């Protein structure tokens, strides 16, 4: 295997994603292996792993596949852009990236609120259980 390339099993281990999930992301066009062996096995680079980690981080924030695809495309275009020759395009891409950052911030805030509600609920159950156990012990 060429240096710097990983098979799908190693990528799965490094990203915490299942083989099936990585294959699915390939099927829907979010990531593609950088190469294949003569036997057809997928080979991935560090850059491919980083791309999968971006997708993994977007998933709990409930970004759609289309949104994931657009963000990844934006990141790809920014990486390929010659900033000196295309300042208008760079500004457009940066504005799009900023929109995704704002959306991610808003979704994180919503998750924090949801977690706070869940913690309050769990604490209420704990108090109720403690109260009932104490009253049962008095009998």
Protein Blocks (a to p, Z undefined) as FASTA:
>chain_A
ZZhiacfklmmmmnopafklmmmmmmnopaccfbdcfkopacddfklmmmmmmmmmmmmn
opafklmmmmmmmmmmmmmpcfklmmmlmmmmmmmmmmmmmmmmmmmmmmmmmmmmmmmm
mmmmmmmmmmmmmmmmmZZ
